[in-house]
Amino acid sequence: MYQRIDGSQWRHVFIVGDLHGCLNAFAAALRAHHFDPWQDMVISVGDLIDRGPDSPGCLRLLNRPWFFAVRGNHEEMALDALREGDRQLWWLNGSAWFAKLSETAQANVKPLLLSCEKLPLIIELHANGQTIVIAHADYPSAQYRWQQPVDEHQVVWSRDRLNRHMRGQGGSIAGADAFYFGHTPLKTPLDFANQHYIDTGAVFGNRLTLVQVQ
């Protein structure tokens, strides 16, 4: 469930919002930040696939040594569809790109999709003297602790904490300096206490958010 990353091994560290197949937008954001793959790294909040123009290209990022990601709910839906054979939920949420691939292309993409099962749900990043936690939707606890058991479904799917923040009822999560989440498309990034929501709906025509944390 957890992965720990030492940011001191890299020059610059970035966290990117939900890609959803928007590989060109991601490449443009990296160029704008003068990203160097030999010195810098990126951590994704998940949802690499579906809805956008190049889900296979975004999946291939997982083979890059500078790219790390947590599992999002769209990766979870794809895994469920491939393991259980019921693709209705995935189809309703943007998997048409996979169905349109040739048999050969599907055979090439399937191992990449199945490799998402090995992605952590939570990344603990140490950068600039801070402990930064990255998860797709939420860290469903009032206090963060390394390897603490938490509800996996809520980590990937829950919007309860964000909804509480929107009602003015949210607060900090103890145990880490900052938390970065995606999952809910927003017009602009939102910051509440020590939590940052950075899915700005690039696949819907908004800008892609890339945050430099080191």
C-alpha positions as CSV (number, residue, x, y, z in Angstrom):
1,M,0.0,0.0,0.0
2,Y,2.8,2.4,0.9
3,Q,6.0,3.5,-0.9
4,R,8.6,5.8,0.5
5,I,10.7,8.1,-1.7
6,D,13.8,10.1,-0.8
7,G,13.6,13.3,-2.7
8,S,17.2,14.2,-2.0
9,Q,18.3,11.9,-4.8
10,W,16.8,14.3,-7.3
11,R,17.4,17.9,-8.2
12,H,13.7,18.9,-8.6
13,V,10.6,17.1,-7.6
14,F,7.2,17.7,-9.1
15,I,3.7,16.4,-8.4
16,V,1.2,16.3,-11.3
17,G,-2.6,16.1,-11.3
18,D,-4.7,13.5,-13.1
19,L,-3.4,13.0,-16.6
20,H,-6.3,11.0,-18.2
21,G,-4.3,10.4,-21.4
22,C,-3.2,14.0,-21.8
23,L,0.4,13.1,-22.7
24,N,1.0,16.2,-24.8
25,A,-0.2,18.6,-22.1
26,F,2.1,16.8,-19.7
27,A,5.1,17.1,-22.0
28,A,4.4,20.8,-22.5
29,A,4.2,21.3,-18.7
30,L,7.5,19.6,-18.3
31,R,9.2,21.7,-21.0
32,A,7.8,24.9,-19.3
33,H,9.5,23.9,-16.1
34,H,12.7,23.0,-17.8
35,F,12.4,19.4,-16.6
36,D,15.6,17.3,-16.9
37,P,14.8,13.5,-16.8
38,W,18.4,12.8,-15.7
39,Q,18.1,15.0,-12.6
40,D,14.4,15.5,-11.9
41,M,11.4,13.3,-11.0
42,V,7.6,13.5,-11.2
43,I,5.0,11.8,-8.9
44,S,1.5,11.4,-10.3
45,V,-1.7,11.4,-8.1
46,G,-3.1,8.7,-10.4
47,D,-5.7,8.4,-13.1
48,L,-3.2,8.1,-16.0
49,I,-5.8,6.6,-18.3
50,D,-9.3,7.1,-19.9
51,R,-11.1,10.0,-21.6
52,G,-8.1,11.7,-23.1
53,P,-6.2,11.2,-26.4
54,D,-3.3,9.0,-25.4
55,S,-3.9,6.6,-22.5
56,P,-1.3,4.1,-23.8
57,G,1.4,6.8,-23.9
58,C,0.6,7.8,-20.4
59,L,0.8,4.2,-19.2
60,R,4.2,3.9,-20.8
61,L,5.4,6.6,-18.4
62,L,5.4,3.9,-15.8
63,N,8.5,2.5,-17.5
64,R,10.4,5.8,-17.1
65,P,12.9,5.8,-14.1
66,W,11.9,9.4,-13.3
67,F,8.1,8.8,-13.1
68,F,6.3,7.5,-10.1
69,A,2.5,7.2,-9.5
70,V,-0.1,6.1,-7.0
71,R,-3.0,4.0,-8.3
72,G,-6.2,6.0,-9.2
73,N,-9.8,4.9,-9.4
74,H,-9.5,4.6,-13.2
75,E,-6.6,2.2,-13.0
76,E,-8.7,0.3,-10.4
77,M,-11.6,0.1,-12.7
78,A,-9.4,-1.2,-15.5
79,L,-7.9,-3.8,-13.3
80,D,-11.3,-5.0,-12.1
81,A,-12.5,-5.2,-15.8
82,L,-9.5,-7.2,-16.9
83,R,-9.5,-9.5,-13.9
84,E,-13.3,-10.1,-13.6
85,G,-14.4,-9.6,-17.3
86,D,-17.2,-7.1,-16.4
87,R,-16.2,-3.9,-18.3
88,Q,-19.4,-2.0,-17.9
89,L,-18.2,0.4,-15.1
90,W,-14.9,1.0,-16.9
91,W,-16.8,1.6,-20.2
92,L,-19.1,4.2,-18.6
93,N,-16.0,6.0,-17.3
94,G,-13.9,6.4,-20.4
95,S,-12.5,3.1,-21.5
96,A,-13.6,3.4,-25.2
97,W,-10.0,4.0,-26.2
98,F,-9.1,0.5,-25.2
99,A,-12.0,-1.1,-27.1
100,K,-10.9,0.8,-30.2
101,L,-7.4,-0.6,-30.2
102,S,-6.5,-3.5,-32.5
103,E,-6.1,-6.9,-30.9
104,T,-2.3,-6.5,-31.2
105,A,-2.4,-3.1,-29.6
106,Q,-4.6,-4.4,-26.8
107,A,-2.2,-7.2,-26.2
108,N,0.6,-4.7,-25.9
109,V,-1.3,-2.4,-23.5
110,K,-2.7,-5.1,-21.2
111,P,0.6,-5.8,-19.4
112,L,0.9,-2.1,-18.7
113,L,-2.6,-2.0,-17.3
114,L,-2.0,-5.1,-15.2
115,S,1.2,-3.6,-13.9
116,C,-0.9,-0.9,-12.2
117,E,-1.8,-3.5,-9.6
118,K,1.7,-3.0,-8.2
119,L,1.4,0.7,-7.9
120,P,1.2,2.0,-4.3
121,L,-1.9,3.6,-3.0
122,I,0.1,6.1,-0.9
123,I,3.6,7.6,-1.5
124,E,5.5,9.2,1.4
125,L,7.9,11.7,-0.1
126,H,10.7,13.3,1.9
127,A,11.7,16.6,0.2
128,N,13.1,19.9,1.5
129,G,13.0,18.6,5.1
130,Q,9.2,17.9,4.8
131,T,7.1,14.8,4.8
132,I,4.7,14.9,1.9
133,V,2.0,12.3,1.3
134,I,0.5,11.7,-2.1
135,A,-2.7,9.6,-2.7
136,H,-5.4,9.7,-5.3
137,A,-8.5,10.7,-3.5
138,D,-7.9,10.9,0.3
139,Y,-5.9,9.7,3.3
140,P,-8.9,8.5,5.3
141,S,-7.6,9.1,8.8
142,A,-7.1,12.1,11.1
143,Q,-3.4,11.2,11.5
144,Y,-0.9,9.9,9.0
145,R,1.5,7.1,10.0
146,W,3.8,5.1,7.7
147,Q,2.3,1.6,7.0
148,Q,-0.9,2.4,9.0
149,P,-3.8,0.3,7.7
150,V,-6.5,2.5,6.1
151,D,-9.5,1.8,3.9
152,E,-8.2,1.2,0.4
153,H,-11.5,2.0,-1.3
154,Q,-11.6,5.5,0.4
155,V,-8.0,6.2,-0.6
156,V,-8.9,5.7,-4.2
157,W,-12.5,6.9,-4.3
158,S,-13.6,9.1,-1.4
159,R,-14.6,12.7,-1.7
160,D,-15.9,13.0,1.8
161,R,-13.0,15.1,3.2
162,L,-13.1,17.5,0.2
163,N,-16.8,17.9,0.6
164,R,-16.3,18.7,4.3
165,H,-13.7,21.3,3.4
166,M,-16.1,22.9,0.9
167,R,-18.6,23.2,3.7
168,G,-16.0,24.9,5.9
169,Q,-15.8,21.8,8.2
170,G,-12.4,20.4,7.3
171,G,-9.1,20.5,9.2
172,S,-5.5,19.3,9.1
173,I,-4.3,15.8,8.9
174,A,-1.6,15.2,11.6
175,G,1.6,13.3,11.0
176,A,2.8,14.9,7.8
177,D,3.5,18.4,6.5
178,A,1.5,18.2,3.3
179,F,-0.9,16.0,1.4
180,Y,-1.6,16.0,-2.3
181,F,-4.7,14.5,-3.9
182,G,-6.4,14.4,-7.3
183,H,-9.6,12.6,-8.3
184,T,-12.0,15.5,-8.3
185,P,-11.7,17.9,-11.3
186,L,-11.6,21.5,-10.2
187,K,-11.2,24.8,-12.1
188,T,-8.2,25.7,-10.1
189,P,-6.1,23.9,-7.4
190,L,-7.7,24.1,-3.9
191,D,-5.7,24.3,-0.7
192,F,-7.3,23.5,2.7
193,A,-5.2,23.3,5.8
194,N,-2.2,21.0,4.8
195,Q,-4.1,19.4,1.9
196,H,-3.8,20.3,-1.7
197,Y,-6.2,19.2,-4.4
198,I,-4.6,19.4,-7.8
199,D,-6.8,17.7,-10.4
200,T,-7.7,20.7,-12.6
201,G,-9.5,18.7,-15.3
202,A,-6.9,18.9,-18.1
203,V,-8.9,16.3,-20.0
204,F,-11.9,18.7,-20.0
205,G,-9.9,21.5,-21.6
206,N,-8.5,23.1,-18.4
207,R,-4.8,23.4,-17.7
208,L,-2.8,20.6,-16.2
209,T,-1.4,21.3,-12.8
210,L,2.2,20.5,-12.1
211,V,3.5,21.5,-8.7
212,Q,7.2,21.8,-7.8
213,V,7.8,20.7,-4.2
214,Q,11.6,20.7,-4.5
